[in-house]
Amino acid sequence: MWEVTQCLNQVYHVLSRYAHGHKEDVVIEERFHPANQRAGLVALMKVQDKWNKRVVWKEVKSGQEHKK
């Protein structure tokens, strides 16, 4: 259980950097997040897709171009 709590704290920290003061979509780029962290971020973002005031996001994998 400790590992899950620790991972959620990291995911919250990463997502909060996007949320405060940014008006652009959240972009989860493969080159900036290790696979396990990226999986957690994507899972959390997919859950919040069903919320009324969801955050717009996308995942960018290696070889894909990130367009603003």
Steps between C-alpha positions, in 0.01 A plus 500: 500500500788734577626477141158597361476802730850608406423467128176699534690778674743513206217496245319780685819706504553454125139583412486800731783662302270498198190612685617821663497796267513312170225542245637250252412131487696260718754314285647180639817448300674164499844660502433679830331221700620146572257226392351436846444869570351554155264207551381651828452842344307361204280285725415797720429722201270236348302488826457877509381499135157414641486801734293810423800734505759269356850603402578464129809287449689282256785253505794547266715193438850489351500586133180703523511874459364713784295786353371782717 
